[in-house]
Amino acid sequence: MTGPDGTRPPAGGQPPSFHTMWAELAPVGRHPASGGYRRHAWTGADADCRTWFQEQAEARGLTYETDRNGNQWAWLGDPLGEDAVVTGSHLDSVPDGGAFDGPLGVVSSFAALDELRRRGVGFRRPLAITNFGDEEGARFGLACVGSRLTAGQLTKEAAHRLRDGDGVSLPQAMEAAGYDPEAIGPDPERLARIGAFVELHVEQGRALDLTGDAVGIASAIWPHGRWRYDFHGEANHAGTTRLADRRDPMLTYAETVLAARREAELAGAVATFGKIAVEPNGVNAIPSLVRGWLDSRAADQATLDTVVAGIEAAAHEAAARQGVDLTVVRESFTPVVEFEHALRDELAKILGGRVPVLGTGAGHDAGILSASVPTAMLFVRNPTGVSHSPAEHAAEDDCVAGVLALADVLEGLACG
């Protein structure tokens, strides 16, 4: 006997509720000292998250698959059908990240499907829930690896060159986790079957808290990128080398960090050096190499270009003055993403025009996929305004409001 969605209901009674799913996922990858999450790509915590996703799919009688790039899919209806509606997010985290960034979207997707089944609606289009791999880029330094590979924005050759801090390559990590690194690459056939992708995400800021709304719709993602600065100096003794004789790359790096703050403030943008590697990394040694990673974002391309150019010019000036060699490599870049207006307007219509529309400086898989398929995003209020931190939060009532809003959107797109 099949249900109104044309599929056989899951065996064993009702699938887990939102609250049960959230409680099951909460301990996975949580660091006992910091309280933050370390769910990095192709690690044990990542494997546990992937197992959890597969179990949720099977508990609902969905067709489960992992694509060539390690992204997970749970299908209601024909996976090879046309004009599918897809929702989901990611389950990996930044180092010591919060509980909501990514997982809220995945858990809410399963809960929204459960809500639609409770409503007894029928589906005229295939529906899928997805978990995109390595969205945060915490291990290999490049964000949205799974969606970039799928969309053809990251080549197999470039992906194979990625290394983590211990020198482990992406292919080695994938193979150790039981996946085939030789199979990765563009997946245009899959993308061609997707009619719309809607990602729900906790807001990474306080715009909704300031307006008093539980849910919002994304208008655009700011252009953003990551740049690696390599400052090469001369290793020497910290106690015996005169200041005038030093070629200290840490000094040049410090001036560059201050320049980044200055340039960002002048332009109304953001710029952050949040990761650093030092060689030889001794307390009593002047470094030979300081490697720092810049993350910069702005509301438009011209502003971002101005900020990044100003930071690099200041770094080169300081390096020349202090006898330090500098190389700058752009490791990733995402141009401004204007979510498709027609789909965005349709979401607003489905939700009765009662939700605000806001931009964001954070990157997402939805932004990567927007070049290939119509995409949209829903945001759930974060009263702390804090993200990428254990202080990230969303109230239970707001999470429920997000599930219901996503269910309304999916019903309008896939069932109407």
C-alpha positions in Angstrom: 0.0 0.0 0.0 1.4 3.4 -1.0 0.8 6.8 0.6 -0.4 10.0 -1.2 3.1 10.8 -2.3 3.2 7.6 -4.3 5.8 5.9 -2.1 5.6 3.0 0.4 5.4 4.4 4.0 8.5 3.6 6.1 8.4 0.4 8.2 8.4 0.5 11.9 6.1 3.5 12.6 6.7 7.2 12.5 10.2 8.5 11.6 12.1 10.5 14.2 10.8 14.0 15.0 12.8 17.2 14.5 13.6 17.2 18.2 14.7 13.5 18.2 16.9 14.1 15.1 18.5 17.1 16.6 19.2 15.3 19.9 20.8 12.3 18.0 23.0 14.6 15.9 24.1 16.9 18.8 26.9 14.8 20.3 28.5 13.9 17.0 31.9 15.7 16.6 31.4 17.9 19.6 34.7 18.8 21.4 34.3 18.3 25.2 36.5 21.2 26.1 35.4 23.9 23.7 31.8 22.8 23.3 32.2 23.5 19.6 32.0 21.0 16.7 34.9 19.5 14.7 33.0 17.7 11.9 35.8 18.0 9.3 35.6 16.4 5.9 36.4 12.7 5.6 37.0 12.2 9.3 35.3 9.9 11.8 32.9 12.6 12.8 32.0 13.2 9.2 31.4 9.5 8.7 29.1 9.4 11.7 27.1 12.4 10.2 26.9 10.5 6.9 25.6 7.4 8.6 23.0 9.5 10.4 21.8 11.0 7.1 21.5 7.5 5.5 19.5 6.3 8.5 17.1 9.2 8.2 16.6 8.5 4.5 15.9 4.8 5.2 13.6 5.6 8.1 11.4 7.4 5.7 11.5 4.9 2.9 13.5 7.2 0.6 15.9 6.1 -2.1 19.4 6.8 -0.8 22.5 7.4 -2.9 25.9 9.0 -2.7 27.1 10.7 -5.9 30.5 10.7 -7.5 31.6 13.7 -5.4 30.6 12.3 -2.0 27.4 14.3 -1.7 24.5 12.4 -0.2 20.9 12.3 -1.6 17.6 11.0 -0.3 14.9 10.8 -3.0 11.2 10.8 -2.8 10.1 9.8 -6.3 12.2 8.9 -9.3 15.9 10.0 -8.8 16.1 10.1 -12.6 13.0 12.2 -13.0 13.0 15.7 -14.4 12.3 19.1 -12.8 13.1 17.8 -9.3 12.8 20.0 -6.2 15.9 19.7 -3.9 16.5 20.9 -0.4 19.2 20.4 2.2 22.5 21.8 3.3 25.6 20.4 4.9 26.7 18.6 8.1 30.4 19.5 8.3 31.7 22.3 10.5 34.4 24.9 10.9 36.9 24.2 13.7 34.9 24.5 17.0 31.8 25.7 15.0 28.2 25.9 16.2 25.5 23.3 16.1 23.2 25.1 13.6 25.4 26.1 10.7 24.5 23.4 8.1 22.8 20.8 10.3 19.7 23.0 10.8 19.0 22.9 7.1 19.4 19.1 6.8 17.3 18.3 9.9 14.7 20.8 8.8 14.5 19.2 5.4 13.6 15.8 6.8 11.2 17.4 9.2 9.5 19.4 6.4 9.0 16.2 4.4 7.4 14.6 7.5 5.1 17.7 7.8 4.1 17.3 4.1 3.2 13.7 4.6 1.1 14.6 7.7 -0.7 17.0 5.4 -1.4 14.2 3.0 -0.3 16.1 -0.1 0.6 14.5 -3.4 3.8 15.2 -5.2 3.9 16.1 -8.9 7.7 16.5 -9.0 10.5 14.4 -7.5 11.8 15.7 -4.2 15.3 15.2 -2.8 17.1 16.0 0.4 20.9 16.4 0.2 24.0 16.8 2.3 26.8 18.4 0.4 30.3 17.4 1.4 33.0 19.6 2.8 31.0 22.9 2.6 33.1 24.7 5.2 36.5 23.8 3.8 37.9 23.5 7.3 40.3 20.7 6.5 41.5 21.4 3.0 41.1 25.2 2.9 38.5 25.4 0.0 34.9 25.9 0.8 32.0 24.1 -0.9 34.2 21.3 -2.4 31.3 18.9 -3.0 29.0 21.4 -4.7 31.9 23.0 -6.6 32.9 19.6 -8.1 29.3 18.9 -9.0 28.9 22.2 -10.7 32.2 22.0 -12.6 33.7 25.0 -10.7 36.5 22.8 -9.3 38.4 20.5 -11.5 39.5 17.0 -10.6 43.1 18.0 -11.0 42.8 21.0 -8.7 40.9 18.9 -6.1 43.6 16.3 -6.1 46.2 19.0 -5.2 44.3 20.0 -2.0 46.2 19.1 1.2 45.3 19.4 4.8 47.5 20.8 7.6 49.2 17.4 8.0 50.0 17.0 4.3 47.2 14.5 3.7 45.8 14.9 0.2 42.0 15.0 -0.6 42.3 11.8 -2.6 44.1 10.1 0.3 41.4 11.2 2.8 38.5 10.2 0.5 40.1 6.8 -0.2 40.6 6.2 3.6 36.9 7.0 4.1 35.9 4.4 1.5 35.2 6.7 -1.5 36.8 6.7 -5.0 38.8 9.9 -5.6 39.2 9.0 -9.2 35.4 9.3 -9.8 35.1 13.0 -8.8 34.1 15.6 -11.3 31.3 17.6 -12.9 27.8 16.1 -12.8 25.8 18.1 -15.4 23.3 15.3 -15.9 22.2 15.4 -12.3 22.0 19.2 -12.2 20.0 19.2 -15.4 17.3 17.2 -13.6 16.9 19.8 -10.8 14.2 22.4 -11.3 14.8 24.2 -8.0 17.2 24.1 -5.0 16.1 25.7 -1.7 18.5 25.8 1.2 17.4 26.6 4.8 20.2 28.0 7.0 20.5 29.7 10.3 21.1 33.4 9.8 24.8 34.4 10.3 24.0 37.8 11.7 21.2 39.7 13.5 19.1 41.2 10.8 16.1 39.0 11.6 16.5 39.6 15.3 16.4 43.3 14.7 13.2 43.1 12.6 11.5 40.6 14.9 11.0 38.0 12.2 11.6 34.3 12.7 12.3 33.5 9.0 13.7 35.5 6.1 14.4 35.0 2.4 17.9 35.6 0.9 18.3 38.2 -1.8 22.0 37.8 -2.6 25.4 36.5 -1.4 28.2 39.0 -1.3 31.3 38.3 -3.5 34.0 36.7 -1.3 37.3 34.9 -1.5 40.3 33.5 0.3 43.9 34.5 -0.3 47.0 32.9 1.1 49.9 35.2 2.1 53.3 33.6 2.3 55.8 35.8 4.2 59.4 34.4 3.8 62.0 35.8 6.2 65.1 34.5 7.8 65.1 32.1 10.8 67.4 33.2 13.6 67.9 33.3 17.3 65.4 35.3 19.2 67.8 36.2 22.0 71.0 37.1 20.1 69.8 38.7 16.8 69.7 42.5 16.9 66.3 44.0 15.8 68.1 45.9 13.0 69.5 42.7 11.6 66.2 40.7 11.5 64.2 39.7 8.5 61.1 38.8 10.6 58.1 37.7 8.6 55.9 37.8 11.7 56.3 41.6 11.9 55.3 42.0 8.2 52.3 39.7 8.8 51.2 41.7 11.8 51.3 44.9 9.8 49.2 43.2 7.1 46.6 42.2 9.6 46.2 45.8 10.8 46.1 46.9 7.1 43.3 44.5 6.5 41.2 45.9 9.3 41.9 49.5 8.1 41.0 48.8 4.4 37.8 47.0 5.4 36.7 49.8 7.7 37.3 52.4 5.0 35.3 50.5 2.5 32.4 49.2 4.7 33.5 45.6 3.9 35.0 42.8 6.1 38.5 41.3 6.0 39.9 38.7 8.4 43.1 36.8 8.9 41.8 33.9 10.8 44.3 31.2 10.1 48.1 31.2 10.5 51.0 28.7 10.1 54.5 29.5 11.3 57.8 27.8 10.7 59.8 26.7 12.6 57.2 27.7 15.2 59.6 28.0 18.2 59.2 30.3 21.1 62.9 31.4 21.0 63.2 31.4 17.2 62.5 34.2 14.6 60.3 32.5 12.0 61.5 31.7 8.5 58.0 31.6 7.2 54.6 33.0 8.3 51.7 31.8 6.2 48.3 33.6 6.8 45.0 33.2 5.1 42.8 36.3 4.3 39.1 36.0 4.0 37.4 39.1 2.6 33.9 40.0 1.6 32.0 43.0 0.4 28.5 44.0 -0.9 29.8 44.4 -4.5 32.7 43.4 -6.6 34.3 46.8 -7.0 34.5 47.3 -3.3 36.0 43.9 -2.7 38.6 44.5 -5.4 39.5 47.8 -3.7 39.9 46.2 -0.3 41.9 43.2 -1.5 44.2 45.4 -3.6 44.8 47.8 -0.7 45.7 44.9 1.7 48.1 43.4 -0.8 49.8 46.8 -1.5 50.3 47.4 2.2 51.7 43.9 2.6 54.2 44.3 -0.2 55.3 47.7 1.1 55.9 46.4 4.6 57.7 43.3 3.2 60.1 45.5 1.1 60.8 47.7 4.0 61.6 44.7 6.3 63.6 42.5 3.9 60.8 39.9 3.7 59.7 38.1 0.5 56.0 37.9 -0.1 53.8 35.8 -2.4 50.0 36.0 -2.6 47.8 33.3 -4.0 44.1 33.5 -4.4 42.9 30.1 -3.3 39.2 30.5 -3.9 36.7 33.1 -5.1 33.0 33.4 -5.5 31.4 36.3 -7.3 28.2 38.0 -6.2 25.3 35.7 -6.3 21.9 37.2 -7.0 19.4 34.5 -6.3 17.0 34.0 -9.2 14.3 36.7 -8.8 11.5 34.6 -10.1 12.1 31.8 -7.6 12.7 34.3 -4.8 9.5 36.0 -5.6 7.7 32.7 -5.7 8.9 31.9 -2.2 7.7 35.2 -1.0 4.3 34.6 -2.6 4.0 31.1 -1.1 4.9 32.5 2.3 2.3 35.3 1.9 4.8 38.1 1.5 5.2 38.1 5.3 9.0 37.6 5.4 11.8 40.0 5.0 14.4 39.7 2.2 18.0 40.2 3.2 21.5 39.8 1.8 24.4 37.9 3.4 28.1 37.9 3.5 28.3 34.1 4.0 28.9 31.6 1.2 26.7 28.6 0.8 26.2 25.6 -1.5 23.1 27.4 -2.9 25.4 30.1 -4.1 27.6 27.6 -6.0 24.7 25.9 -7.5 23.0 29.1 -8.6 25.1 29.2 -11.8 23.6 25.9 -12.8 20.0 25.7 -11.3 17.5 28.1 -9.9 18.3 28.5 -6.2 16.8 30.2 -3.2 17.5 30.4 0.5 15.5 30.7 3.7 17.1 32.0 6.9 16.1 31.2 10.5 16.6 33.9 13.2 19.8 33.8 15.2 19.3 36.0 18.3 23.0 36.0 19.2 24.1 37.1 15.7 27.1 34.8 16.3 28.1 32.1 13.9 31.1 29.7 13.4 31.1 29.6 17.2 29.4 27.5 19.9 27.4 30.7 20.8 25.5 30.3 17.5 21.9 29.7 18.4 18.3 29.5 17.1 15.3 29.2 19.5 13.1 26.1 19.3 10.0 28.1 18.2 12.0 29.7 15.4 13.3 26.3 14.3 9.8 25.0 14.1 8.8 28.2 12.2 11.6 27.4 9.7 10.4 23.8 9.2 6.9 25.0 8.5 8.1 27.7 6.1 10.2 25.2 4.3 7.3 22.7 4.2 5.1 25.5 2.7 7.7 26.3 0.1 8.2 22.6 -0.9 4.5 22.1 -1.1 4.2 25.1 -3.4 7.0 24.0 -5.6 6.7 20.2 -5.7 3.0 19.6 -5.0 1.1 22.6 -6.4 
